[in-house]
Amino acid sequence: MIRTNGNKIRNAREIKGLTLAQLAEKVGKTAPYISDIERGNRRGSYETLLRIADVLGLKVEEIREVA
């Protein structure tokens, strides 16, 4: 599981005008799951992060948390 920059995901989602539910549907996850990723309470798999990045028009490297 990969740590993410949840604020970056949330900001990109809001800029795209997507709700949590809309992003979740496009990614194939639930809204609470996406919310947990955005808040840093859950780490997503690389595959999930690829889907999120694709929907938001980002590269996965842009949403990974750098230690």
Sequence and secondary structure as in RCSB ss.txt:
>XXXX:A:sequence
MIRTNGNKIRNAREIKGLTLAQLAEKVGKTAPYISDIERGNRRGSYETLLRIADVLGLKVEEIREVA
>XXXX:A:secstr
 B B HHHHHHHHHHTT  HHHHHHHHTS HHHHHHHHHTSS B HHHHHHHHHHHT  HHHHB   
